[in-house]
Amino acid sequence: MDVPTPERALLEQVLDLHRGEIAALLDGLDDEQARARLVPSLTTVLGLVKHATFVEGVWFHSRVGGVSRRELGLPRTVDESFTLTPEDGVASIRAGFEAACDRSREVAAQHPDLDEEFTWHDNPVSLRFVYLHMIGELARHAGHGDILKEQLAAR
């Protein structure tokens, strides 16, 4: 009989699965393809990964880690988190995302209790909620990225 995976390990595994899907969006793309605007919004493959880096910072580095968004240098708005600079490219954005994920794991490891609470819009949320929110956020954006990559392949 298989022993069930403890909840914390399961949440970490599923989150890491979606982190991998986000990083894989950049596989096989050059900077031009990754920057291509295929929809009216700011959403590009490169922008999605940049936004995912922002989300890691907001939820783990700031909320759980207790460092202000300003101190972390995070954009003030969600739209700004998709905005690309001339220096942004596949290699730099991938490296930034991977570093953010590594830092998120370090921060989370300092908080062993899934019931520990943090503040979100003046309301308490548990670390469990943070994991579940991040899983949903990254899964949704990985799906957006898959569609954009299909559009790029069809060009």
Secondary structure, DSSP 8 states (H G I E B T S, - for coil): ------HHHHHHHHHHHHHHHHHHTTTT--HHHHH---SSSS--HHHHHHHHHHHHIIIIIIIIT---HHHHT--SSHHHHH---TT--HHHHHHHHHHHHHHHHHHHHT---TT-EEEETTEEEEHHHHHHHHHHHHHHHHHHHHHHHHHHHT-
